[in-house]
């Protein structure tokens, strides 16, 4: 008996350890309870007609899932009174009863792993022990220590409702030839039970699974998070700079709107006008806010067929020098291409050249510019 208890304790520890690795969090005491009713038949295991001695049984069961693979519970079985009026018999509705505690191991979750939900069909092995009682009239009622072992075939129709089919064997551990304190497994003092039941699962499926990550994966994810934070900070700083530039340009545009128009001396034809096309950092694409400047240059060239424009592209000191030189050339070419493609200005009237890194303005961002010098009719 001591070996049986020791083995059961080791099994419980192993199952709990395995299942805990699969659960996201340990459920509370009030989680994962189940209450069920069952009914079926019972018959002596030997020395009696197997089917001829059958009588009905009913019972209740209350259990709690400790892990996906292990649960503890208590149950009761009551044999319905079918005794003859002759000889020792029960005067109550029941012939005998059993009330005991049990532990059950879900073999599917133990060996197949917990999938994160209740399978349609599960198989459990259950073992327990408790108190048995025989109701009799002509002789004294008998109390006995009993053990019970069986299988549970579980049919999970939902997270909350489970049907079961459970074959089991219940032993009267006291021998009729020895003292009541002696326990033994004797087929002559055992009953075979077959019950069907339905149980309600409070809280449904109370376990969640988690995919384990190793340290290398965690370090990689932390690295990605840090990179994203750095990118976000850099973008925020760039947005601040662009907002400041846009505000300055808006102020300049407002000043230009309020200035009276300049009178062009057509006699001497000595007009010189300068327009600026600003660019974003690292870019040679003309932004929407700079299109009015391109349109003003094109309008002048169209209104003065003999005029020309010199486009000088510049870059700020940000970044490698070789890249900035190429960027300056690209900015000048972007203005030239815009005048040619959108406004049909002939290439012969446009001179575009990259002038490298500009130092015209103290505000560094203003040096990302193409300066367009309009040359009057000659």
N, C-alpha and C positions, 0 to 999 in steps of 0.2 A: 504493500500500500504506500509506503514511504517513497519507493521508487516511482510509482505512478504519479504522486504529487510533485516530486522533483522534476520528472520529465515534462509534466504539464507546465511547470513554472518556466523551464528553459524554452519551451515552445512559445509561450506567451511573450517572453522577452525578445526572442528572435523575430517573431511576427511583428511586434510593436516597432522594433528597430527598422525592419524592412519597409513597413508601411509609412513610418514617419518621414523617410527620405522622399516619399512621393507626395506628401501632403503639404500644401502651402502654409497652413497654420494649424495649430492644435485646437480642435473644437472645445467649446466650453462645456461645463457639466450639463447644461440644459439642452445641448444640441444632440441630434441624431438618435432620438428615442423612437422606439417602434412598439405598437400595441396590437396584438392579434388574437383571434379566436381560431380554434381548430376542432375538428371532429373526425372520427374514424372508427377503427375496430381494434380490438386487442384479443389475443389468444395465447394460451400457454405454449411455451417453446417445445416441450416434450411431454411424453406420457399422457397426452390427451389428443382427441381428434382435432386436427388443426382448424378445419373450417367449422366442425360441429360445435366446438367450444367458443367460437367467436362471440363477442358481445360488443356493443358500441361504447365509445369513450368520447368525452368532450373535454376541452381544456382552454386555458388562457396562457398567453405568453407576453412578457414585457422584457425588452432588451435594449441595449445601447451599443452602438458601434463606436469602439474606442479608436480604431484605425480602419482604413478601407478593407483590411484583411482579418480583423479580429473584433469580436463583440462579446459582451457579457450580458447575462440576463437571468430571469427567473421564470419558471413555468409551473403549471399544474395540470394534472390529468385526473379525471374522475370516470371510473367504470360504471356504466349504467346497470342498475339492479335487474338481473334476469334470473336470480336464484330461485330454486324450487322451495316450496313451503316446508318440505321435509329436510331434516338435518340442519346443520348450522347455516344460517342465511341472514342476510341483512334485512332489517325492518325499515331502512331508509331508501331513498331513490338511488343510492349508489352502493355498489359492492365494495369498492376500494378507492383509494385516492393516493396521489403522489404530488408532493410539492418540493421543488428543488431548485438549485442554482446551476448554471451551466456556462461554459465557454464554447464559442464556435469559431472556426477558422474558414474563411472564404478561400477555397482552393484556387479559384480562377484568378483572384487578385493576388494571391500569394505567389503563384508560379507564373502567371501571365502578365503581372504588373497591372496597376490600377490605371484604366484609360481616361479617368476624369469624369466618368458618368457610369450609371448603373447598366450593366450588360442586360440584354433581354433575358438571358438565362444564366444563373449562377449556381454553383454547387458548394455546399458547406459540409464540413464534418463537425459534429457536435458531441460534447461529453459533459456529463454533469452528475451531481449527487444530491440526495435529499432525504426526505422523510416519507415513508410509506405507511398506510393505515388500512386495515381490513375491518369492515363493519360486520359484526356478527351478533346473534341474539342468544343462542343457547350456550355459547362459550364466550370468554372474555375477548373483546376487540384486541387485535394484534397491531403493534407498532414495530416498524423495522427500518433499518438503514438500507437505502437503495441507491444504486448507480444506474446511469442511463447513457447509452452510446447510440448514435444514429447519423443519418445523412439528411440533409435538407436540399431539395431541388427547388430553387427559387425562380419564379417567373415574374419579372419586373414589368408590369404593364405600364407603369409610369414611375416618376421619381417618388411618388407618394403612396402608391398601392402595389403590394406584392402578394402574389398567390404562392402557396408552397405545397409540396408533397413530401412527407417525411416518414421513411421507414426507420424503426429504432428497436432496440432491445433494452428492457428494464429488468435488472437483477435484484432479487431479494437477497441481500448480502448475509443474512443470518441463516445458519444451517440448523435444521431441525434436530440434528444429532449431537450438537455441541452447544456451548453456552451462547447467549445472545450477543456477547461481545466479540465473537469470532466472525470475521468476515471472509466470504469465499465466493467465487464465481461458479455457480452451479446451474447448468442448463435446466435441471429439474425444477429450479425455483426462479425461472425467468419467463417473461412474457414478450411476445413480439407485437409491436404496435405499428399501425399504418394510419397516418392522419393527413388530412388536407386542411389547409387554413388560409386565411386572408389577414393581412396586417396593414395598418396605416403607419406610414413613416413621417413622423413630425419633423418638419423642416426640409423634407425631400432629400436631395443628394447634398450632404453637408461637407463634402471634401472638394478641394480644388488642387489641381496638379501644377507643378512648376518645372520648367526645363532648367536643369543645373548649368551654370556657366563656370568655366574654369578661369583662373586668374588672368591668363593671356587674353581671353575675350573681354574681360572686364577692363583691363588696361587699354585695349584697343578702343572700346567704347568711350572711355574717359578721354582718350586722345582726340577722338572725333568731336566730343563735346567741347574740349578746350579750343580746337581749331575753329569750330563754329562761333564760339564766343569771341575769339580774336577777329574773325571776319566781320561779325556784327559790330564790334567796336570800331573797326576801321571804316566800315560803311557809314556808321553814325558820324564819325569825324568828317568824312568826305561830304556827307549831306549838309553838315553845318557850314562847311566851306562853300559849297555850291549855293546854299541859301544866302550866304553873305554876298557872293558874287552877283546873284540874281537881284538882290536888293540894291546893290550899287548900280547895276545896269538899269534897273527900273528908275532909280533916281536920275541917272543921266538922261534917260529917255524922256522923263517928265520935264527936265530942264530944256531939252531940245524942242519939246512941243511948245514951251512957253516963249522961246526965242523968236524974234521977228525973222522972216525969211531974208536971206542974204541976196543982195542984188549983184548979178553977174555982169561985169563990164564986158559987153560984147564987142566994144570997139577995140580994146587992146587984146581981148581974148586971153587974159593972163590968169585964168581961174586955176586954183589948186585946192582940192578938197580931200580930206582923209576920212576913211571909214574903218571901223574895227569889227572884226568877226572873232568872237571869243569861243574857245573850245574847252571841253571838260578834260580833266587830267587823264593822260594816256590815250586820248581819242582824237581822231581827225574827222569825225562825223559832225556835220553842221547841225546844231540843235534847232528845235522849232523856235526858240526865243531869239535866234540869230537870223532867221529868214528875212525879217524886215530890213536888216542891213544889206543883205544880198540884193533884195528888191530895189533898194535905193540906188545901189551901184548900177544895176541893170537899167533902171529908169534914166539915169544920167547918160549912160552910154547910148541908149536908144534915142534920147532927145538931142544928143550931140554926136552925129555920125562920124565926125572926124576925131573924136576923143579916144583916149586909151586908158588903160588902168594897169598899174604895177602892183602885184600882189606879193608881199613879203611874209613868209611864214616863220613863226618863232615857237620855241618850246621853253618851258620853265626848267629849273635846275633839278626837278624831281626825277629820280631814276638814272639809269646809265647814260653816259654822254652819247654813245653811238646810237642808242635808241632814240634819243631826243633829236639828233640831227635828222634821222629818217622821219621822225614825227613832224618836224618843222617843214620838210619838203612836202609831206603828205597833206598838211594843212593848206599850204599854198595851192596845191593841185586840186584839193577839194573845192576851194572857192572858184578856181578856173573852170572846173568841170560843171559846177552848178550854173555859172553864167552861160556856158556853151550849150548845155543840154536843156535847161529849163527856159532860158531867155534868148537863146539862139544868137548869142554874141559871137562873132567870128574869133577864131583862135589868134589871128594876126593882131587883134586889138588887145590881147591879154598877155602880159608878161608875168609869169609865176616863178618864184624862186624861194628856196628855203634858206633862211639866214641863221640857222642854228639856235643856240640858247640866247634868249632875249634878256636884257637887263634894263629895259626902258622904264619899268614901273617898280616902285618899292613893294607894292603888293604882289607877291610872287605869282599868285594865281592869274593876275592880269597879263603875265608874259606868255600865257598859252593863247596866242592870238595870231591872226593874219591881218596885217596892216595893208589896207587897199588905198593906194595913192592915185587919184584921178587926174589925168593930164588933159588940159583943155584942148580945144581944136587948134590946130596949127595951120 
